[in-house]
Structure formats: C-alpha cells, structure tokens
Amino acid sequence: MRKPLLLGVPLVSVVAGAVFFLGVDRADGSGHSAANRAQLKRACAGLLPYEELRGLVPDDVAGVVSQYGTMLDPDEDSRSLVNCSVTWPGHGSVRVRAVALISRVPMTVRAEDILPGGDDEGYEAPGVTGRVDKGGRTWVVAECPGGLEGRVREVSGMYVTADVDLPVPGKGEPAEYLADFRTAVQVANGINAAQKCGGSPLRMPTRVVDTYEAHVISDADGGNMKVERIDEPGLGVKKCRGLGESAGFPGRWTAGGDLQDSRLLSVCEATILDREDPMDTDPTPPDGAVVGVSAASWAGPLAESANGQYYRTGDSFDFLEGERTKAIPDSKPHELALWARSQCAAGATYHRVTVRTETSTLSPRTLSEAERTKFSKDARRLMDSYLTGPDGWPEQQRCHDTEILGEVEGWR
C-alpha cells in the first residue's frame, strides 16, 4: 500500500469559512529553517506535535499555511473544527483535518473492512480507535461526551485525519504511518482540552501493526504461486478466543481480531478452515456445517456511523425488515448476519454477528425450512455466546439491556 501525498479531502479549497496563507519570501531560496519552524508552531491553532516535527522542517523553501475551521475562528460557519495544511513546495507537507462526528465517519468502519487477513492491507496503532484505510489515509476517532462547541446538534465524538509527508526517522511505511497516528492523536487531544468536552486523552501510540501480510513463493517464471506464510497479528487475541467453539459449533477453531483496544470498536472472526489454503482443510467440513463466524461492536459516536454504512449497502437490520427468504442465487455467500443493540460503557452500541456455512457448489439452491431455521438458530447461539463470553468485548464494556434487532441474509 503506497502512502499518498494528499488526503482525500482537498484542504486548500473552502466551501465555507476563510483561508489564510502565511509564508516567508526569501530571494536566495534557502535559510528558511527558523521561519518555517516558527510557522509550524503557530499553524493549525498550535495543535501540531511541534517537538516531533520541528527537526523535519526543510530549509530550502518557505512554508505556506492554508487553514480554516471553527477552532481557528469561532464565528466561522464550517463543518471542520480544523482543516489545515503546512506545505513546503516540493519538500513535503503536514495536513490535518478534524470534524465533529455527527452522523458517520467517511472512512469505513464495517467489520469486513477491519478484519485481519482481509483483501486490503492496513495498519492499526494499538490503543487508538482508528486505522490506515486502503487508500492510505490515517484516521482516528475520539470521544467528546461533553459535546463540542458551536454545533446545533449534540455531538459526542470527532474524527481526525493526518498525513505527514516528511522524511520521518524509521523504516518505511510503519514509521510514516506512526507519524500520522501521533499527529492525529495530538490534534484530537488538543481539541478535547481546548473545548473541555470531557473525553479522556487518547494514548500516544508508540508503534503501528500491519494487520495482514502474506508471504508468497513462486517459480522463476512467476507460475505456481503458493502462500508460504500468512501473518495476522490479531490471531489469538484474548477477546476473540473461543468465538466459534463457545457457541457449540464443532471443529477446531482459530480466532483473530483487531488490535485497537478500543471502547468504541471491536471486531473478531474465527474459522475452522485452513487460513493459508481454505481448500486444503482436513477433514473437509460437510455441506451445511458452520465454517466461519464473526462478531463486531460499535459504540457511542461510532454506532450510527456503522449502521449507516451497512444500510447504504442493504446490509442493515432494518433495510429489509421482516422479509425472510430461502432461495440462494448463483455464487452468493451462504451467510446470515444478526444484529443487536445494547447499552455499554461508551453508550448505545450495535452488535453484529455472522455465520457462514460450507457449500460444495456455487449453483443456485433453495434451503429447506429446517436448514433456514437452523441458520437463524446458529446466529442466535453465536450472538448469545458473544454477548456473555467472560473475556469478550461486551463483557469488558459492561453491556446490558440488549435487544435483538433483526437478521440480514447475505445471499440477497
């Protein structure tokens, strides 16, 4: 995954608010270090991690600051708390954006996009709710239970994106993304302190983890590619252990999950299939056996955001409420999801579990009434075991007053 130079949101265009350009013109094109460092220190409402970044500021060219947002001008009409870039043309930049989390996070928080071993590589910083998404953007979410100033609607959180395009010390992408995470956390904590919105400061991350890495070997001509090893740092994580077996599904299960250690987000998965070669599992599961499960929770400011993302793809519990089918079209997954809602430590929380069964054919088929009923019972067994597991996230977050919301058939 290549780290992009720019965030997905253009920071130099303004829909509402003002833009300020601060720069120092020098005829000789050099000797700008002192001015650039002073500029960095006061830019972005003074929220940037100056001590970490000051030594990386280039000397060759004067910096340019573009910034707007309600933290910079309280009377501004802007969706952004801070939208700011410090750019040294041709020599790098630092870009941050902080926005009140009113309805959704523009970055995905769907379980399948966070699960370890997915199709897209990603990075996480243990102890921080956030991620480097498949586009290379680094984002974090921070709680703000006391609310943010200047918002008509009640706001209990914010998301912050950061991109540090400077020669940070360290090796490759991990060092680059760690600088992004640390910058985003510094900005989030600075806003929290300035607005006195009541959230606990985020822990400053000290490392990032590549959530998936496959080691592939092949012949010299590129043929006969074979997976030699799959690294999933979340394999065996305590909160996910026993996810399949605790529900009473037979087989030898391996479980994994995210490493964010978050009050707002948790994702687990488990399977009885061989992780390096699912077709090589011994013994081969019989048709109809449960071969894969997942469980995810989104709390507080992430709850409606997650549900909204699933609703837009037709996968929310109330998208086709009350409809039940048994016909599985050609090549559709034999997977059923079940949703529930609880009150947990960080507030209202959605839970979603899925069960996936083995099939020997991708042809269309119609489940019998007994098979379809078993699907529902398996999903409910999984939900019950997930919510009550002594080491699981719901128990850790003291979830209670749970309401079962509805099923989503993955084959529709």
C-alpha positions as CSV (number, residue, x, y, z in Angstrom):
1,M,0.0,0.0,0.0
2,R,1.6,3.3,-1.1
3,K,1.2,6.3,1.1
4,P,-0.5,9.1,-0.9
5,L,0.8,12.7,-0.8
6,L,-2.7,14.2,-0.3
7,L,-5.7,13.4,1.8
8,G,-9.0,12.6,0.1
9,V,-10.4,16.0,1.2
10,P,-8.8,19.0,-0.6
11,L,-7.5,21.2,2.1
12,V,-6.9,24.4,0.0
13,S,-10.5,24.8,-1.2
14,V,-13.1,26.3,1.0
15,V,-16.8,25.9,0.9
16,A,-17.5,28.0,3.9
17,G,-15.0,29.9,6.0
18,A,-11.8,31.6,5.3
19,V,-8.3,30.6,4.0
20,F,-5.1,32.2,5.3
21,F,-1.8,31.9,3.5
22,L,1.3,32.6,5.7
23,G,4.7,32.5,4.1
24,V,8.1,34.0,4.2
25,D,9.7,35.0,0.9
26,R,13.4,34.7,0.6
27,A,15.3,35.7,-2.6
28,D,18.0,33.1,-2.2
29,G,15.6,30.2,-1.7
30,S,17.4,28.9,1.4
31,G,17.9,29.6,5.0
32,H,14.2,29.2,5.9
33,S,14.5,26.8,8.9
34,A,13.9,29.3,11.7
35,A,10.9,30.9,10.0
36,N,9.4,27.6,8.9
37,R,9.7,26.2,12.4
38,A,8.0,29.3,13.9
39,Q,5.3,29.0,11.3
40,L,4.8,25.3,12.1
41,K,4.5,26.0,15.8
42,R,1.6,28.5,15.4
43,A,-0.1,26.9,12.5
44,C,-3.3,24.8,12.9
45,A,-4.2,26.5,16.1
46,G,-1.0,25.3,17.6
47,L,-2.3,21.7,17.7
48,L,0.5,20.0,15.7
49,P,3.2,18.0,17.5
50,Y,5.8,20.7,17.1
51,E,8.6,19.0,19.1
52,E,8.3,15.8,17.0
53,L,8.2,17.6,13.7
54,R,10.4,20.7,14.1
55,G,13.6,18.8,13.2
56,L,12.0,17.6,9.9
57,V,11.1,21.0,8.6
58,P,13.0,21.8,5.3
59,D,15.3,24.7,5.0
60,D,15.2,25.1,1.2
61,V,11.9,26.8,0.7
62,A,9.4,28.9,2.6
63,G,6.3,27.2,4.0
64,V,2.8,28.0,3.1
65,V,-0.1,27.6,5.5
66,S,-3.7,27.0,4.4
67,Q,-6.2,26.7,7.3
68,Y,-9.8,27.2,8.3
69,G,-12.3,25.8,10.8
70,T,-14.2,26.8,13.9
71,M,-11.2,26.1,16.2
72,L,-9.3,28.8,14.2
73,D,-12.2,31.3,14.0
74,P,-15.2,30.5,16.3
75,D,-17.5,32.7,14.2
76,E,-16.9,30.7,11.1
77,D,-19.6,28.6,9.5
78,S,-17.6,25.5,8.8
79,R,-18.1,21.8,9.2
80,S,-14.5,21.4,10.2
81,L,-13.1,22.1,13.6
82,V,-9.7,22.3,12.0
83,N,-8.8,21.9,8.3
84,C,-5.1,22.8,7.9
85,S,-2.0,22.2,5.8
86,V,1.5,23.4,6.1
87,T,3.3,22.9,2.8
88,W,6.9,23.3,1.7
89,P,6.5,23.2,-2.1
90,G,8.5,20.3,-3.5
91,H,9.7,19.3,0.0
92,G,6.8,17.9,1.9
93,S,3.8,18.8,4.0
94,V,1.7,18.2,7.1
95,R,-2.0,18.0,6.7
96,V,-4.7,17.5,9.3
97,R,-8.5,17.7,9.5
98,A,-10.7,17.4,12.5
99,V,-14.5,17.1,12.1
100,A,-17.3,16.6,14.6
101,L,-18.7,13.1,14.3
102,I,-22.4,14.0,13.7
103,S,-23.7,11.0,11.7
104,R,-20.9,8.9,10.2
105,V,-17.2,8.5,9.6
106,P,-16.3,8.9,5.9
107,M,-13.7,6.1,6.4
108,T,-15.2,2.6,6.6
109,V,-15.8,1.0,10.0
110,R,-17.5,-2.1,8.5
111,A,-16.4,-5.3,10.2
112,E,-15.3,-6.9,7.0
113,D,-13.0,-4.0,6.2
114,I,-11.3,-4.2,9.6
115,L,-11.0,-7.9,10.0
116,P,-7.4,-9.2,9.9
117,G,-6.5,-11.1,6.8
118,G,-8.8,-9.2,4.5
119,D,-8.1,-8.4,0.9
120,D,-6.6,-5.0,1.7
121,E,-3.6,-4.4,3.8
122,G,-3.9,-1.9,6.7
123,Y,-2.3,-0.6,9.8
124,E,-3.5,-0.1,13.3
125,A,-2.0,1.6,16.3
126,P,-2.7,-0.4,19.5
127,G,-4.6,1.7,22.0
128,V,-6.1,4.0,19.4
129,T,-9.5,3.8,17.7
130,G,-8.5,4.3,14.1
131,R,-6.8,2.8,11.1
132,V,-4.9,3.4,7.9
133,D,-7.5,2.6,5.3
134,K,-6.9,1.0,1.9
135,G,-6.4,4.5,0.4
136,G,-3.6,5.2,2.7
137,R,-5.4,7.8,4.9
138,T,-4.8,7.7,8.6
139,W,-7.8,8.4,10.8
140,V,-8.6,8.3,14.5
141,V,-11.8,8.7,16.5
142,A,-12.0,10.4,19.9
143,E,-14.9,10.6,22.4
144,C,-16.2,14.0,23.4
145,P,-19.1,13.2,25.8
146,G,-19.5,16.8,26.9
147,G,-20.2,17.9,23.4
148,L,-18.3,20.3,21.0
149,E,-19.0,24.0,21.0
150,G,-20.7,25.7,18.1
151,R,-22.7,22.7,17.0
152,V,-26.5,22.8,16.6
153,R,-26.8,19.0,17.1
154,E,-25.4,17.1,20.1
155,V,-22.0,15.7,19.2
156,S,-20.2,13.1,21.3
157,G,-17.1,12.5,19.2
158,M,-14.8,13.6,16.5
159,Y,-12.7,12.1,13.8
160,V,-9.3,13.3,12.8
161,T,-7.2,12.6,9.7
162,A,-3.5,13.3,9.3
163,D,-0.8,13.0,6.7
164,V,2.8,13.7,7.5
165,D,4.7,13.8,4.2
166,L,8.2,14.4,5.6
167,P,11.3,12.2,5.9
168,V,10.4,10.8,9.3
169,P,13.1,8.7,11.0
170,G,12.5,5.0,11.0
171,K,11.9,2.3,8.4
172,G,9.4,2.6,5.6
173,E,5.6,2.7,5.9
174,P,5.4,1.8,9.6
175,A,7.4,4.9,10.5
176,E,5.4,7.1,8.1
177,Y,2.1,5.9,9.5
178,L,3.2,6.1,13.1
179,A,3.9,9.8,12.5
180,D,0.4,10.2,11.0
181,F,-1.2,8.5,14.0
182,R,0.8,10.5,16.5
183,T,-0.1,13.7,14.8
184,A,-3.8,12.8,14.6
185,V,-3.8,11.9,18.3
186,Q,-2.1,15.1,19.3
187,V,-4.7,17.1,17.3
188,A,-7.6,15.2,18.9
189,N,-6.2,15.6,22.4
190,G,-5.6,19.3,21.8
191,I,-9.1,19.9,20.6
192,N,-10.5,17.9,23.6
193,A,-8.5,20.0,26.0
194,A,-9.4,23.3,24.4
195,Q,-13.1,22.6,24.2
196,K,-13.3,20.8,27.6
197,C,-15.6,18.2,26.1
198,G,-14.9,15.6,28.7
199,G,-13.2,12.8,26.8
200,S,-10.2,11.0,28.2
201,P,-7.0,11.9,26.3
202,L,-6.0,9.3,23.7
203,R,-2.9,7.3,24.4
204,M,0.0,8.4,22.3
205,P,0.9,5.4,20.1
206,T,4.4,4.0,20.1
207,R,4.0,1.5,17.2
208,V,1.9,0.5,14.3
209,V,0.9,-3.0,13.2
210,D,0.5,-4.3,9.7
211,T,-2.8,-6.2,10.1
212,Y,-2.2,-8.6,7.2
213,E,0.8,-9.8,5.3
214,A,1.0,-12.8,3.0
215,H,4.4,-14.3,2.1
216,V,4.2,-15.8,-1.4
217,I,6.7,-18.0,-3.2
218,S,6.7,-18.9,-6.8
219,D,8.7,-20.4,-9.6
220,A,11.1,-18.1,-11.5
221,D,8.6,-17.7,-14.3
222,G,6.0,-16.5,-11.9
223,G,3.9,-19.6,-12.1
224,N,2.7,-22.0,-9.3
225,M,2.4,-19.2,-6.7
226,K,1.9,-20.6,-3.2
227,V,1.3,-18.9,0.1
228,E,4.2,-19.8,2.4
229,R,3.0,-17.9,5.5
230,I,0.2,-15.6,6.5
231,D,0.9,-13.1,9.3
232,E,-2.1,-11.9,11.2
233,P,-1.1,-10.1,14.3
234,G,-4.6,-10.4,15.8
235,L,-4.6,-14.2,15.8
236,G,-5.3,-15.5,19.2
237,V,-6.2,-12.1,20.7
238,K,-7.9,-12.7,24.0
239,K,-11.2,-11.0,23.4
240,C,-11.8,-13.3,20.3
241,R,-10.7,-16.6,21.7
242,G,-13.4,-19.3,21.6
243,L,-15.7,-17.3,19.3
244,G,-16.8,-20.3,17.3
245,E,-16.4,-23.1,19.9
246,S,-18.1,-21.2,22.7
247,A,-21.3,-21.2,20.6
248,G,-21.1,-25.0,20.4
249,F,-20.1,-25.3,16.7
250,P,-17.9,-28.4,16.1
251,G,-14.4,-28.3,14.7
252,R,-11.0,-26.8,15.6
253,W,-11.4,-23.1,15.6
254,T,-8.7,-20.3,15.2
255,A,-9.8,-16.8,16.1
256,G,-8.4,-13.4,15.4
257,G,-9.4,-9.7,15.7
258,D,-8.4,-6.1,15.6
259,L,-5.8,-4.7,18.0
260,Q,-7.2,-1.3,18.6
261,D,-8.1,-2.0,22.3
262,S,-11.0,0.5,21.9
263,R,-14.1,1.3,23.9
264,L,-15.8,2.3,20.6
265,L,-15.0,-0.6,18.2
266,S,-14.3,-4.3,18.3
267,V,-14.1,-6.9,15.5
268,C,-13.5,-10.6,15.8
269,E,-13.6,-13.6,13.4
270,A,-13.0,-17.3,13.6
271,T,-12.8,-20.2,11.2
272,I,-12.3,-24.0,11.1
273,L,-10.7,-23.7,7.6
274,D,-7.0,-23.7,6.9
275,R,-6.0,-20.0,6.9
276,E,-3.3,-20.4,4.3
277,D,-5.3,-22.7,2.0
278,P,-9.0,-22.9,2.8
279,M,-9.4,-25.6,0.2
280,D,-6.9,-27.8,2.0
281,T,-8.7,-28.2,5.3
282,D,-8.6,-31.7,6.8
283,P,-11.1,-33.1,7.5
284,T,-13.3,-31.4,4.9
285,P,-16.3,-29.9,6.6
286,P,-19.7,-31.4,5.5
287,D,-22.1,-29.4,3.5
288,G,-24.1,-27.1,5.8
289,A,-21.5,-27.0,8.5
290,V,-20.7,-23.6,10.1
291,V,-17.1,-22.9,8.9
292,G,-16.7,-19.2,9.7
293,V,-18.1,-16.7,12.2
294,S,-17.6,-13.0,13.0
295,A,-18.7,-10.6,15.7
296,A,-18.4,-6.9,15.8
297,S,-19.5,-4.0,18.1
298,W,-19.6,-0.2,17.5
299,A,-20.3,2.0,20.5
300,G,-21.1,5.7,21.2
301,P,-20.3,8.0,18.3
302,L,-19.5,5.1,16.0
303,A,-22.8,3.2,16.5
304,E,-24.9,5.1,14.0
305,S,-22.0,5.6,11.7
306,A,-21.5,1.8,11.3
307,N,-25.2,1.1,10.9
308,G,-25.4,3.8,8.3
309,Q,-22.6,2.3,6.3
310,Y,-24.4,-1.1,6.3
311,Y,-27.7,0.5,5.5
312,R,-26.3,2.1,2.3
313,T,-25.3,-1.4,1.0
314,G,-28.6,-3.0,2.1
315,D,-26.9,-4.9,5.0
316,S,-28.5,-3.2,7.9
317,F,-31.0,-5.0,10.2
318,D,-33.9,-2.7,9.1
319,F,-33.2,-2.5,5.4
320,L,-35.5,-5.4,4.5
321,E,-37.1,-5.7,7.9
322,G,-39.3,-8.8,8.4
323,E,-38.5,-10.4,5.0
324,R,-37.2,-13.9,5.0
325,T,-36.1,-16.0,2.0
326,K,-34.7,-19.4,1.4
327,A,-33.6,-19.1,-2.2
328,I,-29.8,-18.6,-2.6
329,P,-28.9,-17.3,-6.0
330,D,-25.8,-18.3,-8.0
331,S,-22.5,-17.6,-6.4
332,K,-24.0,-15.7,-3.4
333,P,-22.5,-16.3,0.1
334,H,-24.2,-18.7,2.4
335,E,-24.0,-16.2,5.3
336,L,-26.5,-14.8,7.8
337,A,-26.0,-11.8,10.0
338,L,-27.8,-11.0,13.2
339,W,-27.9,-7.5,14.8
340,A,-28.5,-6.5,18.4
341,R,-28.4,-3.2,20.4
342,S,-27.1,-2.7,24.0
343,Q,-26.1,0.0,26.4
344,C,-22.4,-0.3,27.0
345,A,-19.7,1.8,28.7
346,A,-19.4,4.3,25.8
347,G,-23.2,4.5,25.3
348,A,-25.6,3.0,22.8
349,T,-23.9,0.1,20.9
350,Y,-24.7,-2.0,17.9
351,H,-23.5,-5.6,17.7
352,R,-23.4,-7.7,14.5
353,V,-22.6,-11.4,14.3
354,T,-22.4,-13.6,11.1
355,V,-22.4,-17.3,10.5
356,R,-21.1,-18.8,7.2
357,T,-21.8,-22.3,6.1
358,E,-19.9,-24.7,3.9
359,T,-21.2,-25.5,0.4
360,S,-19.8,-27.7,-2.3
361,T,-21.4,-25.9,-5.1
362,L,-21.9,-22.3,-6.2
363,S,-25.0,-23.1,-8.1
364,P,-28.4,-21.7,-7.1
365,R,-30.2,-23.6,-4.4
366,T,-33.2,-23.3,-2.1
367,L,-32.8,-24.1,1.6
368,S,-35.3,-26.3,3.2
369,E,-37.4,-24.9,6.1
370,A,-35.3,-26.9,8.5
371,E,-32.0,-25.5,7.0
372,R,-33.2,-21.9,7.1
373,T,-34.4,-22.3,10.7
374,K,-31.0,-23.8,11.6
375,F,-29.3,-20.7,10.1
376,S,-31.3,-18.4,12.4
377,K,-30.7,-20.6,15.5
378,D,-27.0,-20.7,14.8
379,A,-26.8,-16.9,14.5
380,R,-28.7,-16.5,17.8
381,R,-26.4,-19.0,19.5
382,L,-23.4,-17.1,18.3
383,M,-24.9,-13.8,19.5
384,D,-25.7,-15.1,22.9
385,S,-22.2,-16.6,23.4
386,Y,-20.6,-13.4,22.1
387,L,-22.5,-11.2,24.5
388,T,-21.8,-13.3,27.6
389,G,-18.3,-14.5,27.0
390,P,-16.2,-13.7,30.1
391,D,-13.2,-12.4,28.1
392,G,-15.2,-10.8,25.2
393,W,-15.6,-7.2,24.4
394,P,-19.3,-6.9,25.5
395,E,-18.5,-8.2,29.0
396,Q,-15.4,-5.9,29.2
397,Q,-17.6,-2.9,28.3
398,R,-20.4,-3.9,30.7
399,C,-23.0,-4.2,28.0
400,H,-26.6,-4.6,29.2
401,D,-30.3,-4.2,28.3
402,T,-29.7,-6.0,25.0
403,E,-32.4,-6.0,22.3
404,I,-32.3,-8.4,19.3
405,L,-32.9,-6.3,16.2
406,G,-33.1,-8.5,13.1
407,E,-31.4,-10.7,10.5
408,V,-29.7,-9.9,7.2
409,E,-29.4,-12.6,4.6
410,G,-26.0,-12.4,2.9
411,W,-27.3,-14.0,-0.2
412,R,-29.5,-11.0,-1.1
